[in-house]
Amino acid sequence: MFGRKISEPPKEVETIIGEDTILQGTLKTKGSIRIDGRLEGNIIEASQVIVGVKGYVQGDITAQAVIVGGKINGNVTAIESIELKAGAQLLGDIHTSTLSIGEGAIFEGHCVMASEKTKIIELDKEVHSVQRKF
């Protein structure tokens, strides 16, 4: 809907949180992660975050790219892109350089779209802010 359609092939998923899993806490990874269960906490420094159709995240996400098929209740910062698939739900603010919203997706919040350099500076500040809390 906004910007170019995001159709890059997904990166190899290194971590999977399964459908029947509930995880609480902050996840910090340089790799990619897929959430098909429930995460109550933040994800920081990930290369790619995929929230599957049955996935739910209650917390903030900071990553290079985020693809949402399920639900997120929190703020999302993605340096490269955020893609909301049809039927996805995101309740929170978005910071990214590229945004794609599929038909029927729900987004409630504010959106700030900025250049790559600006995103990197903002991402750095957010990551350091989150790390100081723990």
C-alpha positions as a LaTeX table, in Angstrom:
\begin{tabular}{lrrr}
\hline
Residue & $x$ (\AA) & $y$ (\AA) & $z$ (\AA) \\
\hline
Met1 & 0.00 & 0.00 & 0.00 \\
Phe2 & 2.75 & 2.48 & 0.94 \\
Gly3 & 6.07 & 2.49 & $-0.89$ \\
Arg4 & 7.32 & $-0.44$ & $-2.88$ \\
Lys5 & 6.06 & $-3.96$ & $-2.31$ \\
Ile6 & 8.41 & $-5.91$ & $-0.09$ \\
Ser7 & 9.10 & $-9.22$ & $-1.76$ \\
Glu8 & 12.66 & $-10.03$ & $-0.78$ \\
Pro9 & 13.25 & $-13.69$ & 0.03 \\
Pro10 & 13.16 & $-14.37$ & 3.77 \\
Lys11 & 16.46 & $-14.83$ & 5.56 \\
Glu12 & 17.20 & $-18.18$ & 7.16 \\
Val13 & 15.34 & $-18.39$ & 10.47 \\
Glu14 & 17.74 & $-19.20$ & 13.30 \\
Thr15 & 15.31 & $-19.19$ & 16.24 \\
Ile16 & 11.68 & $-20.34$ & 16.35 \\
Ile17 & 9.25 & $-19.90$ & 19.21 \\
Gly18 & 6.61 & $-22.56$ & 18.58 \\
Glu19 & 2.81 & $-22.28$ & 18.72 \\
Asp20 & 2.47 & $-23.85$ & 22.17 \\
Thr21 & 5.26 & $-21.77$ & 23.72 \\
Ile22 & 4.93 & $-18.76$ & 26.01 \\
Leu23 & 8.17 & $-16.90$ & 26.60 \\
Gln24 & 8.69 & $-13.99$ & 28.99 \\
Gly25 & 11.71 & $-11.71$ & 28.87 \\
Thr26 & 13.94 & $-9.79$ & 26.51 \\
Leu27 & 15.43 & $-11.53$ & 23.48 \\
Lys28 & 18.68 & $-10.18$ & 22.06 \\
Thr29 & 19.90 & $-11.77$ & 18.85 \\
Lys30 & 21.98 & $-10.77$ & 15.85 \\
Gly31 & 20.15 & $-13.42$ & 13.79 \\
Ser32 & 16.57 & $-13.94$ & 12.69 \\
Ile33 & 13.67 & $-15.11$ & 14.81 \\
Arg34 & 10.16 & $-16.39$ & 14.11 \\
Ile35 & 7.39 & $-16.13$ & 16.70 \\
Asp36 & 4.52 & $-18.60$ & 16.27 \\
Gly37 & 3.68 & $-18.66$ & 19.98 \\
Arg38 & 3.50 & $-15.86$ & 22.54 \\
Leu39 & 6.32 & $-13.54$ & 23.60 \\
Glu40 & 5.85 & $-11.17$ & 26.55 \\
Gly41 & 8.92 & $-8.99$ & 26.30 \\
Asn42 & 11.15 & $-7.11$ & 23.88 \\
Ile43 & 13.23 & $-8.23$ & 20.91 \\
Ile44 & 16.39 & $-6.21$ & 20.28 \\
Glu45 & 19.14 & $-6.18$ & 17.64 \\
Ala46 & 17.58 & $-8.92$ & 15.46 \\
Ser47 & 18.32 & $-9.05$ & 11.75 \\
Gln48 & 14.77 & $-10.18$ & 10.94 \\
Val49 & 11.67 & $-10.80$ & 13.06 \\
Ile50 & 8.75 & $-12.78$ & 11.67 \\
Val51 & 5.53 & $-12.93$ & 13.67 \\
Gly52 & 3.55 & $-15.85$ & 12.27 \\
Val53 & $-0.23$ & $-15.86$ & 11.78 \\
Lys54 & $-0.77$ & $-17.38$ & 15.26 \\
Gly55 & 2.09 & $-15.41$ & 16.82 \\
Tyr56 & 1.65 & $-12.68$ & 19.44 \\
Val57 & 4.23 & $-10.24$ & 20.80 \\
Gln58 & 3.49 & $-8.04$ & 23.82 \\
Gly59 & 6.54 & $-5.77$ & 23.75 \\
Asp60 & 8.78 & $-3.65$ & 21.59 \\
Ile61 & 10.76 & $-4.90$ & 18.60 \\
Thr62 & 13.99 & $-3.45$ & 17.20 \\
Ala63 & 15.35 & $-5.16$ & 14.08 \\
Gln64 & 16.60 & $-4.73$ & 10.53 \\
Ala65 & 13.31 & $-6.04$ & 9.06 \\
Val66 & 9.97 & $-7.12$ & 10.55 \\
Ile67 & 7.24 & $-9.20$ & 8.89 \\
Val68 & 3.93 & $-9.47$ & 10.76 \\
Gly69 & 1.25 & $-12.06$ & 10.08 \\
Gly70 & $-0.08$ & $-12.22$ & 13.64 \\
Lys71 & $-0.35$ & $-9.60$ & 16.40 \\
Ile72 & 2.02 & $-7.13$ & 18.02 \\
Asn73 & 1.12 & $-4.88$ & 20.93 \\
Gly74 & 4.16 & $-2.63$ & 21.16 \\
Asn75 & 6.40 & $-0.29$ & 19.23 \\
Val76 & 8.36 & $-1.53$ & 16.22 \\
Thr77 & 11.60 & $-0.04$ & 14.88 \\
Ala78 & 12.98 & $-1.58$ & 11.69 \\
Ile79 & 15.93 & $-0.06$ & 9.85 \\
Glu80 & 15.01 & $-1.61$ & 6.48 \\
Ser81 & 11.31 & $-2.46$ & 6.40 \\
Ile82 & 8.09 & $-3.42$ & 8.12 \\
Glu83 & 5.54 & $-5.58$ & 6.33 \\
Leu84 & 2.04 & $-6.12$ & 7.71 \\
Lys85 & 0.47 & $-9.09$ & 5.95 \\
Ala86 & $-3.28$ & $-9.36$ & 5.33 \\
Gly87 & $-4.99$ & $-9.98$ & 8.67 \\
Ala88 & $-2.04$ & $-8.78$ & 10.77 \\
Gln89 & $-2.57$ & $-6.46$ & 13.74 \\
Leu90 & $-0.08$ & $-3.93$ & 15.10 \\
Leu91 & $-1.01$ & $-1.68$ & 18.01 \\
Gly92 & 1.91 & 0.66 & 18.58 \\
Asp93 & 4.19 & 3.15 & 16.93 \\
Ile94 & 6.33 & 2.34 & 13.89 \\
His95 & 9.76 & 3.71 & 12.91 \\
Thr96 & 11.05 & 2.48 & 9.54 \\
Ser97 & 12.23 & 3.51 & 6.11 \\
Thr98 & 9.86 & 1.22 & 4.14 \\
Leu99 & 6.32 & 0.17 & 5.10 \\
Ser100 & 3.95 & $-2.27$ & 3.42 \\
Ile101 & 0.41 & $-2.82$ & 4.71 \\
Gly102 & $-1.65$ & $-5.69$ & 3.30 \\
Glu103 & $-5.38$ & $-5.52$ & 2.75 \\
Gly104 & $-7.28$ & $-6.17$ & 5.96 \\
Ala105 & $-4.28$ & $-5.51$ & 8.23 \\
Ile106 & $-4.90$ & $-3.35$ & 11.31 \\
Phe107 & $-2.43$ & $-0.67$ & 12.37 \\
Glu108 & $-3.18$ & 1.70 & 15.25 \\
Gly109 & $-0.40$ & 4.08 & 16.17 \\
His110 & 1.98 & 6.64 & 14.76 \\
Cys111 & 4.33 & 6.04 & 11.87 \\
Val112 & 7.66 & 7.77 & 11.33 \\
Met113 & 9.43 & 7.03 & 8.09 \\
Ala114 & 13.01 & 8.20 & 7.80 \\
Ser115 & 16.20 & 7.59 & 5.86 \\
Glu116 & 18.59 & 4.72 & 6.63 \\
Lys117 & 21.10 & 6.96 & 8.42 \\
Thr118 & 18.45 & 8.49 & 10.64 \\
Lys119 & 17.05 & 5.03 & 11.41 \\
Ile120 & 20.45 & 3.71 & 12.49 \\
Ile121 & 20.92 & 6.61 & 14.90 \\
Glu122 & 17.42 & 6.12 & 16.36 \\
Leu123 & 17.90 & 2.34 & 16.59 \\
Asp124 & 21.19 & 2.79 & 18.43 \\
Lys125 & 19.54 & 5.10 & 20.97 \\
Glu126 & 16.63 & 2.69 & 21.53 \\
Val127 & 18.85 & $-0.36$ & 21.99 \\
His128 & 21.04 & 1.45 & 24.53 \\
Ser129 & 17.94 & 2.71 & 26.35 \\
Val130 & 16.50 & $-0.83$ & 26.61 \\
Gln131 & 19.85 & $-2.31$ & 27.71 \\
Arg132 & 20.17 & 0.23 & 30.56 \\
Lys133 & 16.86 & $-0.98$ & 31.99 \\
Phe134 & 18.25 & $-4.51$ & 32.48 \\
\hline
\end{tabular}
